[in-house]
């Protein structure tokens, strides 16, 4: 039982009645039990959230000041276990995202400071922060506000944030805002030759796409994906591996409609961490496109780059898919029963050695806490980094596996 979500009511009965010198027969008289006092404990306020980070501390992405001589960190270059960070104590953080060496946090606020970023900022992916003599900081070790050109700051709301290698996308009730590196058009605007991104304070605002409200945004490594209210997918950015899904391998600087096998489908979820994309429709069917050199799609006639979305038919036998995730070289899905399947190349969750599989491997449910005492435990959500994966169960438990460089799994060690 998750006690953080509800008040705990306890009726106290003296232990002597059961284990002391005066043993009594079971059961306790209900009328007698009802006369006993009831104590009400409010374990925590409803909706209260804390923020924890772990992994490489050098880049500043953890929001924890790095001091080389810190005794607390024992002069290590990483946090091998989750540590609570201050921004979660100062603000009500509503959503967050990890980029390549930087992090973004959205907070509840009635001002225009609804977004904070920390970490690598060489391309202004966490905003323009001028400090002294006009020279911006290339690394921030603590979260700093990112100012967005909201029309109505008091009523504006950040819904989701997503981050790529050096660009950031923010979904709000006023549309999407994109900032950072745009060398391939990943911010949905014209590419400017020799643009100086470290000195850039340009934020691209797109209110709607084709007159439709944008309901989701997802950043790949150097491209961006947007989902509109009618289930249509749009993309822009780096396309050398077909990851834009636009039917070609060119870079594209404007959000354009992705067609192929998803053209007539209502897509509900998008996922991409690098250069391969998975899309999920309302019926639980999965589609994919992009770099497939690691067997992410075995039905692609051995093509290593697919520029048009295709239905991944081999997943139909798994039942209705509820959650999807892609890493740099492997994929994960969860079906309606909470079973987790992985395929591709890497540490797939099926043993300590990297392996390659062209078909989905069922990761045993017991590894996610299902046993005789928790028969109804099941995975409800999966996410991926470049080389690792995470799963959350219906009990709110977090499980991680994969490569563990810099302790990014949060397990207290650096073992894969």
ABEGO torsion letter per residue (X at the ends): XBAAABBBBBBBBBAAAAABABBBBOBBBAAAAAABBBBBBBABBBGBBBBBBBEBAAAGAAGBBBBAABAAAGGBABBABBBBBAAAAABBBABBBBBBGBBBBBBBBABABABBBBEBAAAGAAEBBBABGGBBBABBABBBBBBBBBABAAABBBABBBBBAABBBBBBAAEBBBBEBAAAGAAGBBBBBGBBAAABABBBBBABBGGBBBABBBBBAABBBBBBAAGBBBBBEBAAAGAAGAGBABBBABBBBBBEAAAABBBABBBBABABBBBBBAAGBBBBBEBAAAGABAAAGGBABBABBBBBAAAAAAEBBABBBBBAABBBBBBAAGBBBBBEBEBAGAEABBBBBABBBBBBAAAAGBBAABAABBBABBBBBAABBBBBBAAGBBBBBEBABGGAAGAGBABX
